């Protein structure tokens, strides 16, 4: 069996020693391995943990594989771990948390130990069939890609790489240990994982893998919506989502998991009166990422990706030769809600992303003129807690190559943000309420709870948005005037 030096000369000695360095600074691995050895079992660091160690990007998540069966794993780890969970035990996985001191710092490790296994889908099932294996080589061949099919046997620290993962890591390419067709037949989600790893690691996907993805794209339908959603999230939150999304589109997989994206490849009219909406969308996504302040923002990135999906359904060729997409933001918001619901996103996330899609053109509706106070109030109120993200999405939506136009739009939005700050200093803009609450309305009008209270509340809110705060006397007078009109 090849060790690290025999497997390839493409990686430097520094990279080659990364696994040993990992084990030196993470004594928790050796400690756990000795416990398995004393119980008569073997343990190896495996998969993404080895890959990330070699890339110098290993965190506190450690993945291990063992010949011990799950119940034996529980017995070994229960007295050792600080916390233990067995939600994945049906698939041979036991999870644990372990606090350990590394150097001068205390670290919390998230650990998963999985019994050697093989798994496959049948043509009708959405869940893998799991069977346990007896050798680490058998376990590694079932892994998705060669760069994830490396292991370090513990505690002897023997590097195991039967499928050339180290070489592929050096070449930054994604290949499968066996044939791609066999791999994707076993678990079709691996086709999406290829796109995700390409996006996360900025790796290329081997031509034979891309070919298999194209030929087997429809197989992704057997995978549950939840697993597809989770893989899509990881891709979108990666450092290079354009790369992964383009691969899904080019291979036809997007037609099954996110068909609204390839649909943005609109046929250009002969006069090229509109920009390439698909390319525009990917640029908006990248520009939104550049505005993130506290790490990857799934809500913002999904909104950027989906903001124009209503355009294909609303495209019209006008008599003057222009192309219009009237109300595409409204149509797009409905399409966003439908797609995200189908992918089993949370109700809150569906609501937020749909709202951002609906509001992404609101700024342009006011033109470049001076914003009135009431317009600013409505903008802030309609955005609510999404205002910060709406700022970023609106700015990202400018992809014109006309520098003068881009600069003018940027200045206009700078002006709007300045106005918002100015008004917020004068009043609590982001918590706008009518000057009278429901109880006061009922008391003043001497009415009981019912539709009239809501109508009065809405009227006062409109006045608040239009004119700003009113004192108690003015608010009562306005309410009585409205009520008199209703009675007349």
C-alpha angles and dihedrals in degrees: 000000000000120000124209095276094046095045096066143339092209095091121071120246088250091060091042091057094048093098093053089048090051091055092047093056094038105054087166088081095055091044092054092044092056090054091053091046092052089052090053099257136111127235132195136182105237150181121351093010092061092042093051092045089056090048091050093241105104116144131186096291111101125186121199135180128206144175089232116107117241096260090052089049090054092051092051097045102038096079092039106046126078089218132009134194133181104191089124097044092110086066093044097261129129119187129206144171121221129183112212137169113239113186106313097339136077114231132190113220125202106210133190123187116191128187116238104273150159124214137185141172124236118217095265105032127094092197128069120247108232126209125171124238134206104219134056091226089059089050094049095050090061091056118110101242136011092244086061094044098077126104142183114219112221144258091001091055095226113169113227119197112151096159104047098258093149091055092049090047089055091048091044094231133136116227132159122243091233127017115316090234092058092044095050092043089055092051119000091195086076088077088064090042088058089057091044095051090045087056096043099043099026088235128152121243115234114251094241089053092051090049091052090048090055093047095045101035093118090058088076088078091077091064118092119256091240094058091045090050094050092050091047090051092053090050094048092047093050127106094254108030093157089066094053095041092050089052091052090050096044093050094046094243091116088063087070103036105029108007092167090072100060088040087070088073089097119184107253117239116238093259094046091234094166135042124250099276093200093054090041090054094053091049091050089052092052092045090050090051089054090058095052111119105184105035131285113345113205094192093053094043094049090049091050091048094048103032096104102033089113092065099085091055095046102041113129131176106223126213092250090059096257124128118229135193100190115189092357088143091060093045090044092053091055091047090049092053092049095048096044091047090052088053090053097244117166117272091242094054092045090052094048097046093044090050092052091050089050093049101040093100097041093098092056091051090071094056122213096300128107113294116233119228090248092053091052091048092051092048092053094042094049092049093045112167089353093068095105092051091045089055090054095044093049093049091046092052091072106094099150117138089213100103094196092053092045091050091049092051091048092051091048091053091045086056092050093050090049090051091050092052090047093051093044088058089055098044141001094269099172092056100044114170133165115270090248126047128219095268092052091048092053092047095048095044093037092229134136127239112292145104092306091065091055091047091050091047091051091049092052090047091054090051090049092052093045101043107018126234120351127200120246095263094050092046092051091048092050091049093050091047091053091046092052089053090051092051093047 
